[in-house]
Amino acid sequence: MLMTCNYMNEGCDGGWPHFNVFLGQSGHMISEECAPYMGKTRGDSCKNYESCPPIAKIKQSYLVGGGWGATSEKKMMKEILRNGPINGDF
């Protein structure tokens, strides 16, 4: 699954990965077949993906640890074990 051109976080101009889950919750995700990964977004346009059908939506998102900066490696490991993949940035 792919979230491209995230209008909530400057997606086509770099973006802030921690806001991807909020797009998935407020909008939807599309397939990589419709919007192939290219490793760059410069010169790309969100209009190129307007016809991509939605394939998934996130029901609920939250910050591991309860707030920005309140997590730890142990909390992240527990989250992955209990609920699956997490979104992160370093």
PDB file of N, CA, C and O in Angstrom:
ATOM      1  N   MET A   1       0.834  -1.176   0.000  1.00  0.00           N
ATOM      2  CA  MET A   1       0.000   0.000   0.000  1.00  0.00           C
ATOM      3  C   MET A   1       0.875   1.233   0.000  1.00  0.00           C
ATOM      4  O   MET A   1       1.996   1.225   0.509  1.00  0.00           O
ATOM      5  N   LEU A   2       0.356   2.265  -0.565  1.00  0.00           N
ATOM      6  CA  LEU A   2       1.123   3.487  -0.714  1.00  0.00           C
ATOM      7  C   LEU A   2       0.265   4.686  -0.367  1.00  0.00           C
ATOM      8  O   LEU A   2      -0.919   4.733  -0.699  1.00  0.00           O
ATOM      9  N   MET A   3       0.861   5.638   0.292  1.00  0.00           N
ATOM     10  CA  MET A   3       0.201   6.921   0.521  1.00  0.00           C
ATOM     11  C   MET A   3       1.026   7.948  -0.220  1.00  0.00           C
ATOM     12  O   MET A   3       2.116   8.310   0.224  1.00  0.00           O
ATOM     13  N   THR A   4       0.532   8.410  -1.319  1.00  0.00           N
ATOM     14  CA  THR A   4       1.288   9.363  -2.114  1.00  0.00           C
ATOM     15  C   THR A   4       0.642  10.733  -2.044  1.00  0.00           C
ATOM     16  O   THR A   4      -0.565  10.847  -1.833  1.00  0.00           O
ATOM     17  N   CYS A   5       1.430  11.755  -2.219  1.00  0.00           N
ATOM     18  CA  CYS A   5       0.932  13.135  -2.223  1.00  0.00           C
ATOM     19  C   CYS A   5       0.063  13.423  -1.008  1.00  0.00           C
ATOM     20  O   CYS A   5      -1.090  13.831  -1.141  1.00  0.00           O
ATOM     21  N   ASN A   6       0.608  13.214   0.138  1.00  0.00           N
ATOM     22  CA  ASN A   6      -0.117  13.451   1.377  1.00  0.00           C
ATOM     23  C   ASN A   6      -0.318  14.952   1.566  1.00  0.00           C
ATOM     24  O   ASN A   6       0.591  15.664   1.991  1.00  0.00           O
ATOM     25  N   TYR A   7      -1.504  15.412   1.251  1.00  0.00           N
ATOM     26  CA  TYR A   7      -1.818  16.841   1.346  1.00  0.00           C
ATOM     27  C   TYR A   7      -1.790  17.353   2.784  1.00  0.00           C
ATOM     28  O   TYR A   7      -1.801  18.565   2.999  1.00  0.00           O
ATOM     29  N   MET A   8      -1.755  16.471   3.756  1.00  0.00           N
ATOM     30  CA  MET A   8      -1.739  16.884   5.150  1.00  0.00           C
ATOM     31  C   MET A   8      -0.319  17.140   5.661  1.00  0.00           C
ATOM     32  O   MET A   8      -0.145  17.678   6.754  1.00  0.00           O
ATOM     33  N   ASN A   9       0.710  16.755   4.869  1.00  0.00           N
ATOM     34  CA  ASN A   9       2.070  16.900   5.384  1.00  0.00           C
ATOM     35  C   ASN A   9       3.099  17.244   4.317  1.00  0.00           C
ATOM     36  O   ASN A   9       4.243  16.802   4.417  1.00  0.00           O
ATOM     37  N   GLU A  10       2.740  18.003   3.319  1.00  0.00           N
ATOM     38  CA  GLU A  10       3.667  18.390   2.264  1.00  0.00           C
ATOM     39  C   GLU A  10       4.196  17.176   1.526  1.00  0.00           C
ATOM     40  O   GLU A  10       5.365  17.145   1.139  1.00  0.00           O
ATOM     41  N   GLY A  11       3.344  16.170   1.325  1.00  0.00           N
ATOM     42  CA  GLY A  11       3.746  14.872   0.789  1.00  0.00           C
ATOM     43  C   GLY A  11       4.584  14.892  -0.464  1.00  0.00           C
ATOM     44  O   GLY A  11       5.602  14.201  -0.512  1.00  0.00           O
ATOM     45  N   CYS A  12       4.219  15.639  -1.473  1.00  0.00           N
ATOM     46  CA  CYS A  12       4.996  15.631  -2.717  1.00  0.00           C
ATOM     47  C   CYS A  12       6.222  16.520  -2.637  1.00  0.00           C
ATOM     48  O   CYS A  12       6.964  16.625  -3.613  1.00  0.00           O
ATOM     49  N   ASP A  13       6.455  17.156  -1.514  1.00  0.00           N
ATOM     50  CA  ASP A  13       7.648  17.974  -1.342  1.00  0.00           C
ATOM     51  C   ASP A  13       8.484  17.474  -0.172  1.00  0.00           C
ATOM     52  O   ASP A  13       9.150  18.264   0.497  1.00  0.00           O
ATOM     53  N   GLY A  14       8.456  16.186   0.076  1.00  0.00           N
ATOM     54  CA  GLY A  14       9.242  15.594   1.164  1.00  0.00           C
ATOM     55  C   GLY A  14       8.353  15.013   2.234  1.00  0.00           C
ATOM     56  O   GLY A  14       8.338  13.797   2.427  1.00  0.00           O
ATOM     57  N   GLY A  15       7.618  15.839   2.927  1.00  0.00           N
ATOM     58  CA  GLY A  15       6.638  15.375   3.888  1.00  0.00           C
ATOM     59  C   GLY A  15       7.194  15.038   5.255  1.00  0.00           C
ATOM     60  O   GLY A  15       8.406  15.006   5.469  1.00  0.00           O
ATOM     61  N   TRP A  16       6.291  14.792   6.159  1.00  0.00           N
ATOM     62  CA  TRP A  16       6.579  14.418   7.536  1.00  0.00           C
ATOM     63  C   TRP A  16       5.973  13.044   7.763  1.00  0.00           C
ATOM     64  O   TRP A  16       4.753  12.938   7.888  1.00  0.00           O
ATOM     65  N   PRO A  17       6.783  11.979   7.820  1.00  0.00           N
ATOM     66  CA  PRO A  17       6.259  10.621   7.898  1.00  0.00           C
ATOM     67  C   PRO A  17       5.270  10.367   9.032  1.00  0.00           C
ATOM     68  O   PRO A  17       4.364   9.549   8.876  1.00  0.00           O
ATOM     69  N   HIS A  18       5.422  11.050  10.176  1.00  0.00           N
ATOM     70  CA  HIS A  18       4.523  10.768  11.294  1.00  0.00           C
ATOM     71  C   HIS A  18       3.083  11.196  11.010  1.00  0.00           C
ATOM     72  O   HIS A  18       2.181  10.815  11.755  1.00  0.00           O
ATOM     73  N   PHE A  19       2.843  11.977   9.955  1.00  0.00           N
ATOM     74  CA  PHE A  19       1.474  12.350   9.614  1.00  0.00           C
ATOM     75  C   PHE A  19       0.831  11.395   8.609  1.00  0.00           C
ATOM     76  O   PHE A  19      -0.342  11.557   8.272  1.00  0.00           O
ATOM     77  N   ASN A  20       1.579  10.405   8.125  1.00  0.00           N
ATOM     78  CA  ASN A  20       1.004   9.475   7.145  1.00  0.00           C
ATOM     79  C   ASN A  20      -0.201   8.730   7.685  1.00  0.00           C
ATOM     80  O   ASN A  20      -1.174   8.507   6.964  1.00  0.00           O
ATOM     81  N   VAL A  21      -0.139   8.344   8.955  1.00  0.00           N
ATOM     82  CA  VAL A  21      -1.284   7.618   9.517  1.00  0.00           C
ATOM     83  C   VAL A  21      -2.525   8.501   9.586  1.00  0.00           C
ATOM     84  O   VAL A  21      -3.644   8.004   9.457  1.00  0.00           O
ATOM     85  N   PHE A  22      -2.339   9.800   9.788  1.00  0.00           N
ATOM     86  CA  PHE A  22      -3.485  10.694   9.824  1.00  0.00           C
ATOM     87  C   PHE A  22      -4.125  10.819   8.450  1.00  0.00           C
ATOM     88  O   PHE A  22      -5.344  10.958   8.351  1.00  0.00           O
ATOM     89  N   LEU A  23      -3.320  10.771   7.379  1.00  0.00           N
ATOM     90  CA  LEU A  23      -3.881  10.768   6.033  1.00  0.00           C
ATOM     91  C   LEU A  23      -4.644   9.470   5.801  1.00  0.00           C
ATOM     92  O   LEU A  23      -5.750   9.479   5.262  1.00  0.00           O
ATOM     93  N   GLY A  24      -4.051   8.360   6.210  1.00  0.00           N
ATOM     94  CA  GLY A  24      -4.722   7.072   6.051  1.00  0.00           C
ATOM     95  C   GLY A  24      -6.036   6.996   6.802  1.00  0.00           C
ATOM     96  O   GLY A  24      -6.943   6.261   6.411  1.00  0.00           O
ATOM     97  N   GLN A  25      -6.136   7.755   7.877  1.00  0.00           N
ATOM     98  CA  GLN A  25      -7.367   7.793   8.669  1.00  0.00           C
ATOM     99  C   GLN A  25      -8.365   8.793   8.086  1.00  0.00           C
ATOM    100  O   GLN A  25      -9.561   8.505   8.036  1.00  0.00           O
ATOM    101  N   SER A  26      -7.904   9.946   7.650  1.00  0.00           N
ATOM    102  CA  SER A  26      -8.788  10.985   7.128  1.00  0.00           C
ATOM    103  C   SER A  26      -9.076  10.827   5.640  1.00  0.00           C
ATOM    104  O   SER A  26     -10.114  11.272   5.151  1.00  0.00           O
ATOM    105  N   GLY A  27      -8.166  10.199   4.933  1.00  0.00           N
ATOM    106  CA  GLY A  27      -8.327   9.973   3.501  1.00  0.00           C
ATOM    107  C   GLY A  27      -8.305   8.486   3.216  1.00  0.00           C
ATOM    108  O   GLY A  27      -9.120   7.731   3.747  1.00  0.00           O
ATOM    109  N   HIS A  28      -7.372   8.067   2.377  1.00  0.00           N
ATOM    110  CA  HIS A  28      -7.228   6.650   2.064  1.00  0.00           C
ATOM    111  C   HIS A  28      -5.856   6.379   1.483  1.00  0.00           C
ATOM    112  O   HIS A  28      -5.096   7.302   1.193  1.00  0.00           O
ATOM    113  N   MET A  29      -5.548   5.103   1.317  1.00  0.00           N
ATOM    114  CA  MET A  29      -4.296   4.687   0.707  1.00  0.00           C
ATOM    115  C   MET A  29      -4.595   4.110  -0.662  1.00  0.00           C
ATOM    116  O   MET A  29      -5.702   3.638  -0.919  1.00  0.00           O
ATOM    117  N   ILE A  30      -3.591   4.150  -1.550  1.00  0.00           N
ATOM    118  CA  ILE A  30      -3.742   3.623  -2.899  1.00  0.00           C
ATOM    119  C   ILE A  30      -2.662   2.575  -3.141  1.00  0.00           C
ATOM    120  O   ILE A  30      -1.731   2.445  -2.347  1.00  0.00           O
ATOM    121  N   SER A  31      -2.786   1.831  -4.231  1.00  0.00           N
ATOM    122  CA  SER A  31      -1.834   0.756  -4.510  1.00  0.00           C
ATOM    123  C   SER A  31      -0.570   1.282  -5.181  1.00  0.00           C
ATOM    124  O   SER A  31      -0.575   2.335  -5.820  1.00  0.00           O
ATOM    125  N   GLU A  32       0.506   0.528  -5.021  1.00  0.00           N
ATOM    126  CA  GLU A  32       1.748   0.887  -5.690  1.00  0.00           C
ATOM    127  C   GLU A  32       1.630   0.640  -7.196  1.00  0.00           C
ATOM    128  O   GLU A  32       2.353   1.254  -7.981  1.00  0.00           O
ATOM    129  N   GLU A  33       0.735  -0.244  -7.597  1.00  0.00           N
ATOM    130  CA  GLU A  33       0.509  -0.459  -9.026  1.00  0.00           C
ATOM    131  C   GLU A  33      -0.009   0.813  -9.694  1.00  0.00           C
ATOM    132  O   GLU A  33       0.346   1.099 -10.837  1.00  0.00           O
ATOM    133  N   CYS A  34      -0.834   1.567  -8.999  1.00  0.00           N
ATOM    134  CA  CYS A  34      -1.392   2.798  -9.547  1.00  0.00           C
ATOM    135  C   CYS A  34      -0.428   3.970  -9.393  1.00  0.00           C
ATOM    136  O   CYS A  34      -0.427   4.885 -10.216  1.00  0.00           O
ATOM    137  N   ALA A  35       0.383   3.947  -8.354  1.00  0.00           N
ATOM    138  CA  ALA A  35       1.334   5.036  -8.087  1.00  0.00           C
ATOM    139  C   ALA A  35       2.679   4.419  -7.717  1.00  0.00           C
ATOM    140  O   ALA A  35       3.017   4.351  -6.535  1.00  0.00           O
ATOM    141  N   PRO A  36       3.446   3.972  -8.696  1.00  0.00           N
ATOM    142  CA  PRO A  36       4.716   3.286  -8.413  1.00  0.00           C
ATOM    143  C   PRO A  36       5.701   4.160  -7.646  1.00  0.00           C
ATOM    144  O   PRO A  36       5.782   5.369  -7.863  1.00  0.00           O
ATOM    145  N   TYR A  37       6.444   3.526  -6.749  1.00  0.00           N
ATOM    146  CA  TYR A  37       7.478   4.218  -5.991  1.00  0.00           C
ATOM    147  C   TYR A  37       8.595   4.633  -6.942  1.00  0.00           C
ATOM    148  O   TYR A  37       9.078   3.816  -7.727  1.00  0.00           O
ATOM    149  N   MET A  38       9.008   5.901  -6.875  1.00  0.00           N
ATOM    150  CA  MET A  38      10.059   6.399  -7.756  1.00  0.00           C
ATOM    151  C   MET A  38      11.261   6.926  -6.985  1.00  0.00           C
ATOM    152  O   MET A  38      12.252   7.307  -7.608  1.00  0.00           O
ATOM    153  N   GLY A  39      11.217   6.963  -5.670  1.00  0.00           N
ATOM    154  CA  GLY A  39      12.341   7.424  -4.875  1.00  0.00           C
ATOM    155  C   GLY A  39      12.494   8.933  -4.837  1.00  0.00           C
ATOM    156  O   GLY A  39      13.414   9.441  -4.196  1.00  0.00           O
ATOM    157  N   LYS A  40      11.616   9.657  -5.507  1.00  0.00           N
ATOM    158  CA  LYS A  40      11.662  11.115  -5.481  1.00  0.00           C
ATOM    159  C   LYS A  40      10.269  11.646  -5.781  1.00  0.00           C
ATOM    160  O   LYS A  40       9.450  10.956  -6.388  1.00  0.00           O
ATOM    161  N   THR A  41      10.012  12.845  -5.364  1.00  0.00           N
ATOM    162  CA  THR A  41       8.715  13.462  -5.649  1.00  0.00           C
ATOM    163  C   THR A  41       8.864  14.768  -6.409  1.00  0.00           C
ATOM    164  O   THR A  41       7.870  15.317  -6.885  1.00  0.00           O
ATOM    165  N   ARG A  42      10.069  15.270  -6.532  1.00  0.00           N
ATOM    166  CA  ARG A  42      10.301  16.531  -7.244  1.00  0.00           C
ATOM    167  C   ARG A  42       9.801  16.420  -8.680  1.00  0.00           C
ATOM    168  O   ARG A  42      10.166  15.493  -9.403  1.00  0.00           O
ATOM    169  N   GLY A  43       8.977  17.358  -9.079  1.00  0.00           N
ATOM    170  CA  GLY A  43       8.432  17.373 -10.429  1.00  0.00           C
ATOM    171  C   GLY A  43       7.175  16.532 -10.589  1.00  0.00           C
ATOM    172  O   GLY A  43       6.529  16.583 -11.635  1.00  0.00           O
ATOM    173  N   ASP A  44       6.819  15.763  -9.576  1.00  0.00           N
ATOM    174  CA  ASP A  44       5.610  14.952  -9.619  1.00  0.00           C
ATOM    175  C   ASP A  44       4.431  15.811  -9.182  1.00  0.00           C
ATOM    176  O   ASP A  44       4.617  16.880  -8.601  1.00  0.00           O
ATOM    177  N   SER A  45       3.244  15.353  -9.456  1.00  0.00           N
ATOM    178  CA  SER A  45       2.057  16.117  -9.095  1.00  0.00           C
ATOM    179  C   SER A  45       0.997  15.189  -8.532  1.00  0.00           C
ATOM    180  O   SER A  45       0.824  14.069  -9.014  1.00  0.00           O
ATOM    181  N   CYS A  46       0.295  15.645  -7.524  1.00  0.00           N
ATOM    182  CA  CYS A  46      -0.788  14.852  -6.949  1.00  0.00           C
ATOM    183  C   CYS A  46      -1.860  14.548  -7.993  1.00  0.00           C
ATOM    184  O   CYS A  46      -2.531  13.520  -7.906  1.00  0.00           O
ATOM    185  N   LYS A  47      -2.027  15.416  -8.963  1.00  0.00           N
ATOM    186  CA  LYS A  47      -3.033  15.194 -10.003  1.00  0.00           C
ATOM    187  C   LYS A  47      -2.764  13.914 -10.784  1.00  0.00           C
ATOM    188  O   LYS A  47      -3.686  13.351 -11.375  1.00  0.00           O
ATOM    189  N   ASN A  48      -1.513  13.442 -10.799  1.00  0.00           N
ATOM    190  CA  ASN A  48      -1.177  12.202 -11.505  1.00  0.00           C
ATOM    191  C   ASN A  48      -1.841  10.983 -10.874  1.00  0.00           C
ATOM    192  O   ASN A  48      -1.896   9.922 -11.495  1.00  0.00           O
ATOM    193  N   TYR A  49      -2.344  11.119  -9.652  1.00  0.00           N
ATOM    194  CA  TYR A  49      -2.877   9.978  -8.917  1.00  0.00           C
ATOM    195  C   TYR A  49      -4.351  10.128  -8.551  1.00  0.00           C
ATOM    196  O   TYR A  49      -4.882   9.330  -7.779  1.00  0.00           O
ATOM    197  N   GLU A  50      -5.008  11.137  -9.093  1.00  0.00           N
ATOM    198  CA  GLU A  50      -6.421  11.377  -8.775  1.00  0.00           C
ATOM    199  C   GLU A  50      -7.325  10.214  -9.158  1.00  0.00           C
ATOM    200  O   GLU A  50      -8.350   9.994  -8.513  1.00  0.00           O
ATOM    201  N   SER A  51      -6.963   9.467 -10.196  1.00  0.00           N
ATOM    202  CA  SER A  51      -7.820   8.369 -10.637  1.00  0.00           C
ATOM    203  C   SER A  51      -7.515   7.053  -9.919  1.00  0.00           C
ATOM    204  O   SER A  51      -8.174   6.045 -10.175  1.00  0.00           O
ATOM    205  N   CYS A  52      -6.526   7.051  -9.025  1.00  0.00           N
ATOM    206  CA  CYS A  52      -6.189   5.830  -8.279  1.00  0.00           C
ATOM    207  C   CYS A  52      -7.315   5.499  -7.295  1.00  0.00           C
ATOM    208  O   CYS A  52      -7.711   6.342  -6.491  1.00  0.00           O
ATOM    209  N   PRO A  53      -7.821   4.278  -7.362  1.00  0.00           N
ATOM    210  CA  PRO A  53      -8.902   3.914  -6.437  1.00  0.00           C
ATOM    211  C   PRO A  53      -8.378   3.690  -5.018  1.00  0.00           C
ATOM    212  O   PRO A  53      -7.254   3.221  -4.838  1.00  0.00           O
ATOM    213  N   PRO A  54      -9.180   4.021  -4.023  1.00  0.00           N
ATOM    214  CA  PRO A  54      -8.773   3.750  -2.637  1.00  0.00           C
ATOM    215  C   PRO A  54      -8.741   2.248  -2.391  1.00  0.00           C
ATOM    216  O   PRO A  54      -9.632   1.523  -2.836  1.00  0.00           O
ATOM    217  N   ILE A  55      -7.714   1.780  -1.681  1.00  0.00           N
ATOM    218  CA  ILE A  55      -7.642   0.350  -1.381  1.00  0.00           C
ATOM    219  C   ILE A  55      -7.640   0.053   0.112  1.00  0.00           C
ATOM    220  O   ILE A  55      -7.886  -1.084   0.515  1.00  0.00           O
ATOM    221  N   ALA A  56      -7.368   1.051   0.931  1.00  0.00           N
ATOM    222  CA  ALA A  56      -7.359   0.818   2.383  1.00  0.00           C
ATOM    223  C   ALA A  56      -7.561   2.139   3.114  1.00  0.00           C
ATOM    224  O   ALA A  56      -7.281   3.218   2.592  1.00  0.00           O
ATOM    225  N   LYS A  57      -8.055   2.014   4.333  1.00  0.00           N
ATOM    226  CA  LYS A  57      -8.268   3.170   5.199  1.00  0.00           C
ATOM    227  C   LYS A  57      -7.903   2.739   6.618  1.00  0.00           C
ATOM    228  O   LYS A  57      -8.175   1.604   7.009  1.00  0.00           O
ATOM    229  N   ILE A  58      -7.301   3.619   7.374  1.00  0.00           N
ATOM    230  CA  ILE A  58      -6.944   3.342   8.761  1.00  0.00           C
ATOM    231  C   ILE A  58      -8.103   3.767   9.644  1.00  0.00           C
ATOM    232  O   ILE A  58      -8.588   4.894   9.545  1.00  0.00           O
ATOM    233  N   LYS A  59      -8.548   2.857  10.516  1.00  0.00           N
ATOM    234  CA  LYS A  59      -9.681   3.169  11.394  1.00  0.00           C
ATOM    235  C   LYS A  59      -9.294   4.120  12.514  1.00  0.00           C
ATOM    236  O   LYS A  59     -10.041   5.045  12.833  1.00  0.00           O
ATOM    237  N   GLN A  60      -8.130   3.896  13.111  1.00  0.00           N
ATOM    238  CA  GLN A  60      -7.721   4.723  14.240  1.00  0.00           C
ATOM    239  C   GLN A  60      -6.201   4.804  14.271  1.00  0.00           C
ATOM    240  O   GLN A  60      -5.514   3.820  13.999  1.00  0.00           O
ATOM    241  N   SER A  61      -5.689   5.961  14.598  1.00  0.00           N
ATOM    242  CA  SER A  61      -4.241   6.125  14.747  1.00  0.00           C
ATOM    243  C   SER A  61      -3.954   6.784  16.093  1.00  0.00           C
ATOM    244  O   SER A  61      -4.817   7.439  16.677  1.00  0.00           O
ATOM    245  N   TYR A  62      -2.743   6.598  16.566  1.00  0.00           N
ATOM    246  CA  TYR A  62      -2.343   7.182  17.832  1.00  0.00           C
ATOM    247  C   TYR A  62      -0.825   7.169  17.914  1.00  0.00           C
ATOM    248  O   TYR A  62      -0.170   6.507  17.109  1.00  0.00           O
ATOM    249  N   LEU A  63      -0.268   7.874  18.853  1.00  0.00           N
ATOM    250  CA  LEU A  63       1.172   7.907  19.063  1.00  0.00           C
ATOM    251  C   LEU A  63       1.560   6.835  20.068  1.00  0.00           C
ATOM    252  O   LEU A  63       0.963   6.751  21.141  1.00  0.00           O
ATOM    253  N   VAL A  64       2.548   6.018  19.739  1.00  0.00           N
ATOM    254  CA  VAL A  64       3.038   5.004  20.668  1.00  0.00           C
ATOM    255  C   VAL A  64       3.606   5.730  21.881  1.00  0.00           C
ATOM    256  O   VAL A  64       4.442   6.622  21.736  1.00  0.00           O
ATOM    257  N   GLY A  65       3.167   5.359  23.057  1.00  0.00           N
ATOM    258  CA  GLY A  65       3.593   6.032  24.285  1.00  0.00           C
ATOM    259  C   GLY A  65       2.632   7.138  24.699  1.00  0.00           C
ATOM    260  O   GLY A  65       2.762   7.700  25.787  1.00  0.00           O
ATOM    261  N   GLY A  66       1.666   7.455  23.833  1.00  0.00           N
ATOM    262  CA  GLY A  66       0.646   8.433  24.182  1.00  0.00           C
ATOM    263  C   GLY A  66       0.896   9.852  23.717  1.00  0.00           C
ATOM    264  O   GLY A  66      -0.029  10.664  23.742  1.00  0.00           O
ATOM    265  N   GLY A  67       2.094  10.184  23.298  1.00  0.00           N
ATOM    266  CA  GLY A  67       2.362  11.550  22.851  1.00  0.00           C
ATOM    267  C   GLY A  67       3.702  11.662  22.168  1.00  0.00           C
ATOM    268  O   GLY A  67       4.545  10.771  22.273  1.00  0.00           O
ATOM    269  N   TRP A  68       3.891  12.760  21.470  1.00  0.00           N
ATOM    270  CA  TRP A  68       5.131  13.000  20.746  1.00  0.00           C
ATOM    271  C   TRP A  68       6.302  12.996  21.723  1.00  0.00           C
ATOM    272  O   TRP A  68       6.305  13.751  22.696  1.00  0.00           O
ATOM    273  N   GLY A  69       7.295  12.148  21.465  1.00  0.00           N
ATOM    274  CA  GLY A  69       8.479  12.076  22.308  1.00  0.00           C
ATOM    275  C   GLY A  69       8.314  11.216  23.547  1.00  0.00           C
ATOM    276  O   GLY A  69       9.244  11.113  24.347  1.00  0.00           O
ATOM    277  N   ALA A  70       7.148  10.592  23.728  1.00  0.00           N
ATOM    278  CA  ALA A  70       6.888   9.804  24.934  1.00  0.00           C
ATOM    279  C   ALA A  70       7.078   8.306  24.708  1.00  0.00           C
ATOM    280  O   ALA A  70       6.641   7.498  25.528  1.00  0.00           O
ATOM    281  N   THR A  71       7.711   7.935  23.629  1.00  0.00           N
ATOM    282  CA  THR A  71       7.883   6.505  23.360  1.00  0.00           C
ATOM    283  C   THR A  71       9.294   6.049  23.697  1.00  0.00           C
ATOM    284  O   THR A  71      10.165   6.851  24.035  1.00  0.00           O
ATOM    285  N   SER A  72       9.494   4.764  23.597  1.00  0.00           N
ATOM    286  CA  SER A  72      10.811   4.175  23.829  1.00  0.00           C
ATOM    287  C   SER A  72      10.933   2.970  22.893  1.00  0.00           C
ATOM    288  O   SER A  72       9.948   2.527  22.303  1.00  0.00           O
ATOM    289  N   GLU A  73      12.131   2.457  22.769  1.00  0.00           N
ATOM    290  CA  GLU A  73      12.337   1.277  21.936  1.00  0.00           C
ATOM    291  C   GLU A  73      11.487   0.109  22.440  1.00  0.00           C
ATOM    292  O   GLU A  73      10.915  -0.632  21.639  1.00  0.00           O
ATOM    293  N   LYS A  74      11.402  -0.057  23.740  1.00  0.00           N
ATOM    294  CA  LYS A  74      10.617  -1.144  24.325  1.00  0.00           C
ATOM    295  C   LYS A  74       9.130  -0.975  24.000  1.00  0.00           C
ATOM    296  O   LYS A  74       8.460  -1.950  23.658  1.00  0.00           O
ATOM    297  N   LYS A  75       8.610   0.250  24.102  1.00  0.00           N
ATOM    298  CA  LYS A  75       7.203   0.503  23.773  1.00  0.00           C
ATOM    299  C   LYS A  75       6.926   0.231  22.299  1.00  0.00           C
ATOM    300  O   LYS A  75       5.870  -0.294  21.945  1.00  0.00           O
ATOM    301  N   MET A  76       7.882   0.591  21.439  1.00  0.00           N
ATOM    302  CA  MET A  76       7.706   0.322  20.009  1.00  0.00           C
ATOM    303  C   MET A  76       7.708  -1.174  19.737  1.00  0.00           C
ATOM    304  O   MET A  76       6.906  -1.649  18.932  1.00  0.00           O
ATOM    305  N   MET A  77       8.579  -1.920  20.379  1.00  0.00           N
ATOM    306  CA  MET A  77       8.623  -3.374  20.191  1.00  0.00           C
ATOM    307  C   MET A  77       7.313  -4.020  20.644  1.00  0.00           C
ATOM    308  O   MET A  77       6.796  -4.912  19.972  1.00  0.00           O
ATOM    309  N   LYS A  78       6.777  -3.572  21.780  1.00  0.00           N
ATOM    310  CA  LYS A  78       5.503  -4.103  22.271  1.00  0.00           C
ATOM    311  C   LYS A  78       4.374  -3.793  21.280  1.00  0.00           C
ATOM    312  O   LYS A  78       3.519  -4.639  21.016  1.00  0.00           O
ATOM    313  N   GLU A  79       4.384  -2.584  20.742  1.00  0.00           N
ATOM    314  CA  GLU A  79       3.350  -2.183  19.781  1.00  0.00           C
ATOM    315  C   GLU A  79       3.397  -3.057  18.534  1.00  0.00           C
ATOM    316  O   GLU A  79       2.357  -3.503  18.049  1.00  0.00           O
ATOM    317  N   ILE A  80       4.586  -3.302  18.017  1.00  0.00           N
ATOM    318  CA  ILE A  80       4.734  -4.157  16.832  1.00  0.00           C
ATOM    319  C   ILE A  80       4.244  -5.564  17.139  1.00  0.00           C
ATOM    320  O   ILE A  80       3.548  -6.169  16.324  1.00  0.00           O
ATOM    321  N   LEU A  81       4.597  -6.086  18.296  1.00  0.00           N
ATOM    322  CA  LEU A  81       4.173  -7.428  18.692  1.00  0.00           C
ATOM    323  C   LEU A  81       2.650  -7.522  18.807  1.00  0.00           C
ATOM    324  O   LEU A  81       2.053  -8.493  18.342  1.00  0.00           O
ATOM    325  N   ARG A  82       2.024  -6.525  19.418  1.00  0.00           N
ATOM    326  CA  ARG A  82       0.574  -6.553  19.658  1.00  0.00           C
ATOM    327  C   ARG A  82      -0.259  -6.191  18.438  1.00  0.00           C
ATOM    328  O   ARG A  82      -1.289  -6.815  18.182  1.00  0.00           O
ATOM    329  N   ASN A  83       0.181  -5.176  17.676  1.00  0.00           N
ATOM    330  CA  ASN A  83      -0.686  -4.625  16.628  1.00  0.00           C
ATOM    331  C   ASN A  83      -0.085  -4.588  15.226  1.00  0.00           C
ATOM    332  O   ASN A  83      -0.773  -4.196  14.283  1.00  0.00           O
ATOM    333  N   GLY A  84       1.166  -4.979  15.061  1.00  0.00           N
ATOM    334  CA  GLY A  84       1.769  -4.979  13.733  1.00  0.00           C
ATOM    335  C   GLY A  84       2.606  -3.740  13.461  1.00  0.00           C
ATOM    336  O   GLY A  84       3.078  -3.084  14.390  1.00  0.00           O
ATOM    337  N   PRO A  85       2.787  -3.425  12.188  1.00  0.00           N
ATOM    338  CA  PRO A  85       3.717  -2.358  11.789  1.00  0.00           C
ATOM    339  C   PRO A  85       3.423  -1.002  12.410  1.00  0.00           C
ATOM    340  O   PRO A  85       2.276  -0.660  12.697  1.00  0.00           O
ATOM    341  N   ILE A  86       4.496  -0.238  12.608  1.00  0.00           N
ATOM    342  CA  ILE A  86       4.369   1.140  13.086  1.00  0.00           C
ATOM    343  C   ILE A  86       5.020   2.064  12.064  1.00  0.00           C
ATOM    344  O   ILE A  86       5.842   1.628  11.258  1.00  0.00           O
ATOM    345  N   ASN A  87       4.662   3.304  12.100  1.00  0.00           N
ATOM    346  CA  ASN A  87       5.242   4.317  11.235  1.00  0.00           C
ATOM    347  C   ASN A  87       6.255   5.098  12.053  1.00  0.00           C
ATOM    348  O   ASN A  87       5.955   5.508  13.175  1.00  0.00           O
ATOM    349  N   GLY A  88       7.446   5.313  11.516  1.00  0.00           N
ATOM    350  CA  GLY A  88       8.450   6.003  12.286  1.00  0.00           C
ATOM    351  C   GLY A  88       9.335   6.909  11.457  1.00  0.00           C
ATOM    352  O   GLY A  88       9.312   6.877  10.226  1.00  0.00           O
ATOM    353  N   ASP A  89      10.101   7.703  12.143  1.00  0.00           N
ATOM    354  CA  ASP A  89      11.008   8.643  11.519  1.00  0.00           C
ATOM    355  C   ASP A  89      12.191   8.809  12.460  1.00  0.00           C
ATOM    356  O   ASP A  89      12.050   8.648  13.672  1.00  0.00           O
ATOM    357  N   PHE A  90      13.333   9.124  11.921  1.00  0.00           N
ATOM    358  CA  PHE A  90      14.489   9.368  12.780  1.00  0.00           C
ATOM    359  C   PHE A  90      15.240  10.573  12.322  1.00  0.00           C
ATOM    360  O   PHE A  90      16.249  10.938  12.925  1.00  0.00           O
TER     361      PHE A  90
END
